């Protein structure tokens, strides 16, 4: 594939930085000279030195982030898995941390540049953003716990089924549109028509307020993003405060079972089968997802997950038996949705899995995929650390064993394709969980083979989900490859061609899954896919960008083979090619790869309202337009 021959400049002009165009660092730069536009420089508030896991842990306050000594034996084993919370393929990259760079605005010609919009690629794109009418910005609000619960089942429950099935008939989303008079001022509780009453509804409100309303004519303009961002943070901070209060209220009851019949019969306006004692644990799970998807703060995500585990174990959610109570399903879901859950055979964890009451229950396979993801993560981490021959032999055996396990799990997850999920109330949610489990397995296999297939050649400008970045001190690679590349070639029990085929097949499966993931249905009818924000709760976004990387790398290889009339180099990627059919076969594969990138790009762009992971969609679009410069945006 084409390689960049010069390292990135230390500073790029504002116009090139915003459009993610490579800048030559001159005054004025070549791009601005060609377009006859003003070229100005300003120090970037994003980026800075690459910070590792140790730095993130040191930044995080330790208060509320440790387990009681009586549970230390369990805590010492599950602590490492906090980094592998549901679907996070790589915990230390792939997001924009709003807390490290809170000021995401740049000023060019007096107009505010947008951080969260899909990357513009010409000056007309800037104009459309700058012409945004501030008066059109709006946020959603709800006027009761019941309305918040109804919105939860529309937007969040399909991908994060914390609560049991709804007991009341669901209706269309009935949010209230709020247009603050001064959009850029600090968010205020007094502007809300209703203030949630528990930590859980506050946490849910933090997620819901991020979803644009149909009345906002340009939901990804900076004014709209900033407005939603400020109110989401207001709700999240209030939810965390409420968690502390509610957790303190549990303390006197810790010596007894807080889920006795009397407690389970407690009712609240959110869901009649969910006791209030579960609210702080559920709230912390939601806040962990919020910190990752919206704030991009891995340290706080880990802290929220750790606190959720602590609170859940304090009230013995991990030690429930098969004796059912009125609140059993709520308890089960609270525990099994609390990250991380990887010890399926740990005798100390007796709580049974939740149930969707469908023919194929997805929870057992979800737990297996989490284990496989974690094992894949550990092996990939070790690839660059291979130094001794003794390690190499065992390393190859581990890879072969894990790959066989992944193939077996792929067969298990494929079973749901032969099953109809259309009878029970949560059938569609169960089907989503099966699809996400299937995605995780294929993403884990792609991740395992990606290094062997592509040797970590950078494709995206910034670092995402452990993918190497063009904008890094390690690129371009030196003339001689790093030692880990040579060692990987020697020790990896698959050839480059075999790993390339595996990456191709698994990435195309992930593409199909992304295409089939459902959009929210707020009005009882399918929304327009071109305007729906968001499509998912994107805690599994790394699976998408990993697969997109593989498809783009294969696309570049295929195009290079076509251009140099060396299609034989790509025969292993084609379907039984012959000299007479090779051109048609290559063209067919090229279109399949291109279509896959478009699907993944559109899906991740629809989640751009979550600012922590929103950059992934923009990177895919930039890489797509670099490969197809004459095409329109994804």
N, C-alpha and C positions, 0 to 999 in steps of 0.2 A: 504494500500500500504506500501511497505518497508519504514521505517523511519530512518533518520540519527540520531544516538544516541549521536554524539559528535559535538560540534560547530566547525566551520571552524577555522583553525589556523590563527594567525594574519599575518603571512608571509608564502608564498609558494615559493618553488624553481622555477627557471625560466622554467625548462622543464615541471613541473606539471602545472604551471600557463598558459603556452602557449597551452598545450594540454587539459586544463580544467579538469585535473585529480585531485582528492582530495589528498592533500599533508598532511603528518603527522607533518611537520615542523621540523623533525630531521636533523642531519648533519652526514652523508647523509640521505635523506628520504628513506622510504621503497621502493617506486616505482623505484627510481634511483638505489638502491642497487640490486633489483631484475633484472633490465635490464643492470646492470654493466655499467652505464653511469655516467659521471661527474655530480655532484649535486652542484649547485651554487645558491646563493641568491643575489638578488638585490632589493632595495626598489621599489615598484610599483609606477608608475606615473599615473596610473589610479585609479579610486575609490576615497577614501577619505571619509570624512563625508557626509552623505546623505544631499543634499541641497534641501530645499523646494521652494515653489513658491515665498515666500517673499524674499528669498536670490536672486533668479533669477531676480526679479524685481528691487532689489536694485543695482545689478551689471550693469544693463542696463542704459546707459546714457539717460537722458530725452530729449535731444535735438531732435527735429523732431518727438517727440513721444506724442504730445498732440494735441487736436482738438481746433479749434478756439472757443472762448466763444459763438459766435452766434449759434453754433451747439451743445452746451453742453447738451441740453435736450435730443437730440438723442444719443450723445456720451455716456452719463451716463448709458443709457440702453443697448447699444450694446457692451460696453467695456468688460464685463465679458465673452462674447461669443468669444472673440479673442482666448481664450484657446481651443475652440472647433472647430478650423478650419477644413475644409473638412475631416471628417473621423478620426480625431485624438482622439481615444477613451480615452486616458489619456494623458494630456499635459506635465506632469512632470516626465515621466519615459519611459524607453524602448529604449533609444538611447545612443550612445557614443558621448560625447561632445568633438569634436576635439579642441575646443578653451580652454577648461579647462585642457586638457592633450594633447597638440600638439605633443609631442614627443612620438609616439606610437611604437617605435622600441626598441627591446631588443636584446642584443648581446649574443649569445651562440656559443662558439667555433669559434668565428670570423665570424659567418654567421648571417645575419640580419633576425630576426623573422618577420613573416608576421602578421599584425594586422587584415587585412580584409579577409583572406582566410577562407574557411570552416574548422572547427576544425580538425586538424590532430589527429589521434588516435594511431599511432605507429611511430617508428623512421624512417621507410621508407618514411612516409609522409613528415617528415622534410627534408629528403635528396632531394626529388623531388622539394621542394621549393628552397633549398639552391643552387641547381644546375642550377637555372634559369639564363639564359644568359642575362646580362644587355643590350646587344646590340639589343635584340629583342623587348624591350619596345618601344611603339609608341603611338602617340596621333592623333586624328582626327582634321582636320582643314578644313575650307571652304573658298572659294575665291570670294564670292559675297553674297549680301543680299538674292538673289533668292535661292542660294544653302542652306543657313541657313533656309529659309522658307520651302524649300522642306524637309529638314531633320526634322524640327519641325513637319510637318504633318506625318512623318513616326514614330517618336519615342515619341513625347510628346502629340500631339493633341488627339490621341485616349483616353487618360486619363485626359487631361487637355485642353479642347477645348476653348481656349481663343480667337482665331481668327475665323472669318467666314469661310465658305467652300472655298477651293482654287479656284481661277479663272483660273489658268493655269493648263493644264494636269500635273499630277504628274509623276515623273520618279524615277529610282533607285537612291539610295543615292550616291552622287558623292563627297565624302570627299577626302581630300588630306592627305596622311600619313606623319607625321612629326616625325623624329627621332632625337631629340636634341643630340648633341655630348657629353654633360655632363649632364646625366639624373638627378643627384642629386643637380644640381645648381639651383639657383632661376629662376623661370619662367620669360621669357622676351617677351615683346610685339614684339620686332624686329624679333623673330623667326617665327612669324605667317605670312603666305603669304598674308593675308588680315585681316584688323581690322574692326570690325562692326562699324556702323555709328550711332546707337541709343541705348538708354538704354535697349530697349526690345531685340534687336538682341544680345547685350552683355550678357544679362541675359540668353537668350536661349543658347548662346554659352557656358555659365558656366555649364549648364545641359548637353549639347551635348558632351562636351569634356570629360565628365566622362564615356561615353560609349566606351568600348574597340573596337579597330579595329581588323579585322580578321588577320592582320599581326602580332599582339601581341600574341606570342605563349603561354604565361602564364600571362593572364590579371589580375590575383588576387595575383601575387607576389608583395612584398612590393615595389620593384623598380617601377613597373608599376603603382601601386596605388599612390605612392608618386608623380610620374610624372603627372598623371591626376589630382591629388588633387591640386598641385601647380598652374597648368594652370586654373583650375576651379575657384580657389580663385582669380587669377589675373583678369579673366573676371568678376567675381561677384563684386569685388571692383571697377572696372571700370564702371560697370553698375550702382552701387549706386552713384558714382560721377556724371554720366550722368543724373541720375534721378534728382539730386539736380539742375543741370543746366537747364534741361528741365522744371522742376517745376517752377523755377524762371522766365523762359520765359513766363509761363502762367499767372503770377501775374497781369500784366497790363490789361488782358482781363477778370479778374474775375467779374468785374461789369457788363459784358454783357454775352450773351450766346455764348460761344466759339464754339458752334457747329451749327452756322448758315450755310446756304447753301454754302457760299464761303469757310468756313473752312472745311466743309465736303467734298468738292471737291478736297481738298488737296491730292496729291498722293505721295506715297513713294514706294521704291523698295521692301518692305517686303510684303505688300498686298495693292492693289489699293483702297480697300474700308475701310481701317483703317486710320483715320487721325492721324497725329503725336501727337496730344494732348493726345491721349489715351496711347501712349507708356509708359510714366512713371508709370501709374497705373498698366498696364499689367506687366511691368518689376518688380514691387514690389511684385505682386502676385507670379511670378516665383521665385523671390529671397526668398520669405517666404518658398516656397516648398523646395528650395535649402538649406536654413538654417536648416530645419528639417531633410530632407532625407540625405544630405551629411554632413553638419557640426554638426548636432545634437545639435544645439544651440537654445533652446526654447525661451530664452529671445530675441534673435535677430529675430526669427520667429515672435514673437508677435509684435516687433517693426516694422518689414516690413509690417505686416498685418495692424497695426494701421495707418502707414503712407499711405498705399494704400487706406484705408477708408477715411482718411483725404483728400487726393488729389481728390478722386472720388467725395466726397461731395462738395469740393471747386468748382468743375466744374459742379455741379448739376446733376451728373449722376443718383442720386436716385430719381430725380423729373421729369423724362421724361414722356410725356404722350403717348397716343396711336397713335399720329400723326407720321407717318413714314417719315423718310428722307432717303437719299441715304446711310447714315452711321448708320442707326438705329440698325441693327443687331450687328454691332461692339460695339456700345454704350451699348446695352443690355448685351452682353457677358462680357464686361469689368466690369459692375456693379455687375452682379450676380455671377461672378467668384471671386469677391473680398470678402474675408472673413471678418467677419462672416455674413451670411444672415439667420436670423431666425425669423424676424418679418414679416411674410407673410401678416398679416392683419393690419399693421401699415399704417395709412392713409397718413403719410408723405412720404412713399415710393410708388411712382406711376409708376416707370419704369416697363414695361411689361417684361415677361420672354422671353429669347431667343427662337429660333425655329430651330428644325432640319428638319422640313417639313416631318415628319413621322406620321403614324396613331396615335401612342401613344407617346406624347411628354414627356420626362423624367423629365423636370425641376421642375414641381410642386411636384412630389413625392420626388425628391432630397431634396427640402426644408422641406418637412414633416419629412424625415428621420433625417435631421439635428436637428430638434426640439426634436425628440424622443431620439436621441443620447445624447443630452444635458440633458434632463430630467433624463435619465438613469444614467448619470454621477453624477447628483446632489444627487439622491437617494442613489447610492452606496457610495458616500462620507459621507453620513449621517449614514450609517450602523454602523460604529465604534464609532459614537457619541451618540448612544441611551443611555439616562440616566434616563429619567423620564417616568412614566407610561402614563401620558397625551400624551406624544409624541408617545408612542408605538401604541396606538389605531389609531391615524391619519396616522402613518407610514404604517401600514398594509393596510389601505384604499388607500393610494397613490400608493402602490405597485400594488394592484389589479387593480386600474384604469389604471396605465401605462401599465400593461401587456395586458389588454383588448385593449388598443390603439395599442400596438405593433402587436397583433394578427390581428387587422383590417388592419393595414398597410401591414402586410405580405400578406394578401389577395389581396391588391391593387398591390403590386409589382409582385405578381405571374401572373398578367394578361399578362405581356409581353411575357411569355412563350408560349402563344397561338397566338402570332403575328409574322409575317414574316418581318424582316428588311433587305430587299435586293433590294430596288428600288431606293432610293434617295442617293445622294452623301455622306451624313453623316449618313446613316442608321446604319453602323457598330458602329459609335461613340455613337449614341443614344442607341443602344443595350448595349454597355459597361456601359453607365450611368445607365440604368435600372439594370444591374447586380450588379453594385457597390451599388446602392440604396438598392437592396435586401440584399446584404451583410451587409450593415450598420444596417438594421432592425434586422436581425438575430444575429448580433454581439451585438447589444444593449440588446436583450432579453437574450442572453447567459450571458452577463455581469450582468444583473439584478439578474439572478438566480444562478450565480456561487457561491456566498457566501453561500447560503442555501444548495446547492448541495455538496460542497466540503470544506466549512468552511475555505477557504483560506490556505489550506495546501500547503507549497511551493514545487515546482517541478523543477524550473530552478535555476541555480546558482546565477544569477544576477537578478536585478529588471527590469521587462519589463511591461509597460502598466498597472501599478498598481497591477500586480501579485506579490505575496510575494516571496522573494528570500531566498534561502538556506544560502547564504553568507550575513547574516544580524544578527544584535544583537538580534532580536526577535525570532531567530530560533536556536535550537528546542523550540517548545512551552513549557510552564511550565506544570507541572503535571495537574493543574486545568486550564481549558480553560479561556481565557479573558472574562470579563463581556459582551463584545459586542457579543460574540458567543452565550452565553446563552440567551441574550435579542433577538438576531436575531431569534433563534429557537422559542421563545415565540411569537414574533410579526409578523414574516413572514407568510403571508397567504397561503403558499404552504408548503407541506411536503418535506422532503429531497428526497423522491422517485419521487415526481412530478417534482421538480426542476431538478433532474438528467435526467429525460426523456426529458424535454424541452431543456436542454443543449445538449443532444445527438442529437436530431432532428435538432436543429438550427446549431450546429457545422458541421453536415454532409452536410447541405445545403451550408454553407460557403465553405466547401471543394469542392463541385461540382462547385460552382462559380469560385473558384480559378483555377480549372482544365480547365474551359472553357474560361477564360480570354485570349485574343489573344496575341501572341508574335508580336514584330515589323516585318514588312515585307519590309526590305530595298532593296531587289533585285527583287521584283515581284514574289517571290516564298517563301513558308514557310521555315524559317530557322530551323536548327537542334535544337530541344528543349534541347539537352544535352549541347550545347555550347552557347546558346543565352544569352547575357548579355545586358541589363536587360530584364525582361519580362514586367514589368510595371513601372510606376512612383509611388513608393510605399508609398504614403501618407496615405494609409489605411492598413499598415502592422499590426497595433495593432489588427485589426479584425482577421487576420490570426493566430497570436500567442495566442489570447484569445481562439479561437476555438480549436487550437492544445492543449492547456492546458486541456480543457474539455475532449477531446478525450483521451489524455494520462491518465488522472485521472480515467476515466471510464475503460480504458484498464487495469490499475493496479488493480482496484477493481474486474474486471471480472477474471483476472488471479489468484488473490488470492482466489476467490470463487471456481475456478476449482481446484486449488492446495489443498484446504481444503475440497473438496467434499461437498461444501455448495452452490450449484448453485441456491437454492431457494432464496438466498439473492439478486440475480440479475434477478429474474423472471420478474420484472417490466421493465427491459431493453430488454427482448427477445420478440419475436413475437408469442404469444399464445403458450408458451412452455408446454410440458407434460413430465412426468418422462421418457417416452420413447424417446423423441426428444430433451431433454434439453442439452445434450452434443453436438449434431450436431448444435443446435441453438446457443449455446455459442461459438462454434468454428467459425460459420459463422459471428457472431458479432465481434469476436476477429479479424478476417481478415478484416472486414469492417473498424474497428477502426484503425488497423495498416495501411491499404491502405490510409485512410484519412490523417494520420500523414505524410506518405510519400509524398503525393501530396502537402500538405501545406509546408513541409520542402523543397521540390524541388523548389516550387514557390518562397519562401522567400530567398533561397540560390541564385536563379538567380538574385536577387536584391542586392547581397552582394557588388557590386561595389559602392553602396551608403553607405559610411562608417558610417553615423549616425544611420541607421537602420540595418546595415549588421549583427550585433550581434544576431538578432532574429533567422535567419536561422541557425547559428552555435549552438545556444542554443537548438533548436528543434532537430538538428542532434545529439547533445550530449545526450539529453533525450531519443531519439530513440535508440541509441546504448546502453544506460544503460538498456533499456527494452529488447533489442534484441542484446546481446553482440556478438553473433555469426554471425551477419549479416554484410554486407558491408555498407559503407556510403550511405546516402540517395542520 
